[in-house]
Amino acid sequence: MTVFVLGAGAIGSLYAAKLAARHDVTVLARPDHAERIARDGLRVVGVEAWTARVRAVTAVRAIPPGAVALLTTKVNDNESTIAAIEDVGAGTTIVCVQNGLGGEDIVRRVLDSRGPSERATVLRAVTQFGAIFQEPGVVDFKVAGFTLVESREPGAAIAAMLTESGLEGRLSDDIQKDVWRKLIFNCVINPITSITGGHVGSIADPGLDPLKQLVIDECLAVAAAAGVTFDVDFLAALTTVFGPSRNIASMRQDLLRGKTTEIDFMNGAVVDLGRRHGIDCPVNAALVSIIKTLERRKIASL
């Protein structure tokens, strides 16, 4: 299968390296990352270690008919990334393997502005893998997991492709619920560990429980207003599921590198959607303000 991985950050690089064993993979990467991949291959260290040979480019202007494109950029970059692709071939499938809310809607709006939307199918996916971008050409594989793919066609074929490449594709019968489930965990883990400077597992600190519960309660209220409900003890799961993790949350990785975070599509999206439903989310709003302040300070210091 012809595969494009649009966005070679930590997760995009890991997926590209895994898929390259069985498929023709082209990865969209920043110039220094692309140059190192072209010279030395895409090196994976950590849970597994190998070097993958993939085609690395700094721009994608066309995707051939029938190809699969995994969109693994930050949601902030969805519009510019898709808009830069001048020719999306008939039968192309774009799979948004991303955090937060609304990334797939951005892609559909860009494609719809060009004409008939049936030229490409846009699916949503959720990854449970964890990785850290170590340096150009190298990604640190921290957590093995699975990939949930929206069950609309051709979701089954995409899930099978992922499974064959060691990325354990699973079909989701309720992708919105799965997106919200990960979003709630992200709304707690990403900003709080970014503020405290801890790894993901540090979120299990019981001293943080009151803050965590406030964030969770606001998220659950907004999710319910959007028609998504849970019978899950999120506070307990933060300890049992994420407590052992020594990965670094993607938001903290962005801050350390002086990049804009996805806070607007995580806690910020909860605040905005809550406002539309008449639900105030002051704790999530406060976390957005703090992270944006940290972003500005870090960027200004570079």
N, C-alpha and C positions, 0 to 999 in steps of 0.2 A: 504494500500500500504506500502511496505517496503521502507523506506527513510533513506538515509545517508546524513548528513550535514557535509561536509568536511571543517572544519575551523570554530571554535566557537569564532570568534571575535564579534563585535557589531551586524552586520547584520546576520551572521550565527547563533548566539545565539537567536536573535529575530525570525528568520524563524523556527529554531528548536522548539522553545517554541510554536509558533503558530500551526505548523504542528502536534505536539504531541497530540493535542486534538482529532485528527481523524485518525492518522496513527502511525505505529510502527517506531519510530525515534531513530536512533543512531547518536550521534554527536561526531566528532573528536575534541578534545580540549587539551589544554596544561594541564600538570599534576595538577597544583593548581586549575584550573577551573573545570577539570573533577572530582577531589576529592570533591569539594564543591557541585557540581551538584549531585553527588552520595549520599552525606550526607543530603543535604537540599533541593534538587530540583533546577531547573533553575528558578530564580526569575526575573520577569519583573516588572519594576516600570516606572512611567512617564505617558504617554498618557493613557495607560491601565495598570492595576496591577493584576498579578496573579502569581502562582507558577506552573510550568510545571514539570511533571515527565518524564524525557528522559534518555535513556541509554547513558552514557558518557564514551568514551574510549580515550586512548592516542595513539592508533595505529589502523589502519584498514588494514588488510592483504588480505581480500577477500570481494567482493560484490556479493551477490547471483543473479542468473538469474532473469531478469525482474524487478530488483530494480531501484529506482531513486536516483541518487546522486547529491545533490546540492553542487557545488564547490564554496565555499565562502571564501577561503583563499585569501591573497594578491596574485596578479598575479606572484610576485617574487617567490612564493612557489609552483606554479602549477606543475613544473617538478618533484620536490622531492616528493610532495604529491601523484601524480598519479603513479610515479615509485615505491613507497613503497607498492602499492596495487598489490599483486602478482597474484591474480585471479579476473578478471573482468568477471562476468557471462554473458552468451549470452542474448541479449535483454535488457541489462542494458542501461539506459539513463543517461548521465552526463550533467548537466545543469550548465554552467558557469555563476553564478550570480555575476558579477565582474565589476570593473571599467577598463578604459584604453583600449588599442588596443592589439589584438593578443593573448589573454589568451586562447581562444578555439583552436588556431593553435598549441600552446604548448602541450595541452592535446592530440590532434590528432597525433602529431609527436611521443609522448611517446607510445601511443597505437599502431600506425602503425608499430613501431619498433619491436613489438612482433608478428606480423602476420596480418591476415585479419582484416581490420578496421571495418567490419560489425558486429563484436562481440558486439560493443557498439555504440550507437548514441550519438554524442556530439552536444549539442545545446547551443546557446548563449542567455542570458537573461540580462535585465537591471532593477535594482530596483530603485524605487522612495521613498523607506522607509528610515528613518533616525534613528540612534540609537547611543548610546555611551556605550562602555564597562566600567561599573562603578567599578567593583571589581570582583574577582573570584566568580562565582555563581550568579552574578547580572548584568543585562543589563538595561540601561535607554532608554526606547522607547520614542523618541523625535518627530518623524514625521510619520504620517500615509500616505500611498501613494498607489502605484500599482506596478505590476511586468510585464514588457513586455517580452514575450517569442517568440523566433524565430518560425515562422509558419510551419516549416517542421515537419513531423510526428516524434514522438508523441507529438508535441507541444500543440495541443488542449487538450489532456488529462492532460498534466502537468499544463496548465493554469487553467483547471477546478479544479484540486487538490488544487492549490494555492488559488483560489477563495473560495472554500469550507472551507478553513482554515483561512479566513480573510486576505489573502494576495493579493487579487484582481488580478488574472492573466488575462492578455490581450495578444492576439496574435499580433505580429508585422509583417506586410506585407513587411517591409523593415528594417530588423534588423540592417544592416550596417548604415543606416541613423540615426536610434535611438541611436546606439552606439556612433556615431559621435556627435549627439546633446548633449548627456550627457558629452561626452569627452570635448567638448568646454567649457561647464559650469565648469567642473572640472579643466580644465587647467587655468581658471581664479580664481575660488574660493579657491581651495586647496592650491596652493603655496602662494597666496597673503595673505589670512587670517592666514596662518602658519607663514609668515614673520611678519605680523603686530600684531599677537597675539589676533585677534578678533574672535568672533563667525561667523557663516555663514552669518548672516544678515548684518554684518559690511561691506560686499562687496558692499552694496548699497551706501556707502559714495561717493558723487559726486567728491570729491577730487581725487579719484582713477580712474575716468573715462578715462583720457588719457592713463594710463597704461593698463586698461582693454581693451580698444579699440585696442591697438597694439597687445595684445595677441590674441584677437578675429580675427583680420584681418589676422594674420599669419596662424591661424588654418583654417580659411575659404579658404585661398589660397591652402593649402595642401589638404584639403578635396575635393575641386573642382578638383585638379589634380588626386585624387583617384576616381573621378567619383561621388562624393556626393556633392550636392548643396542645399542651403537653401534660403528660403525667410522669414527670421526670424530676428527681431531686438534683437540680443543677449544682447546688452548693456542695453536696456530698460527692458528686461526680468530678468536680474540680480537683478534689483530693485524691480519689481513687484512680481516676483515669489519667490525670495530668501531673499528679504529685511526683511520680518517678522520672518525669521527663527532664533532660538536661539540654534540650534544644533551646534556642533563643527565638522568641516570638518575632514574626516578620516585621512588626511595627518597630521594635527595638533595633532590628537590623537596619531598617531604613534610617532611623534617627542617627545611629552610629556612623552611617555613611553619608549623612547630610542630604538625604533624599526626602521628598514629600511623602508622607504616610497615607494610608487608606482610611484615616479616621473619619472622613466625611461619608464613607460608604459603610462604615461599621456603626459606631455610636452616633455619629452625625445623622445617619440614615434613620436610626431609631427615633432620634429627637424630631426630625422633620416629619416622619410618618405619624408619630405621636401627636404632633401639632395639628395635622390634618384631621385626626380623630378626636381632637379635644383632650388629649392626654399630655399632661406636663411631665417632662423627664429631666428634672434639674440635675441629677447626679450624672447621667450620661452627658448632658450639656457641659457640666463642669469638667469632665474628663476630656471632652473635645477642646475646650479652651486651654487646658494645661498642655495637651499634646501639641496643639498649634503653636503655643508659646515656645515649647522645646524645639519644634521644627525651625522657627524663625531664628532662635538663638544659635542653633547648630549651623544652619546655612550661613548666617552672618559671620560665623567664626572661621569659615573655610576660606 
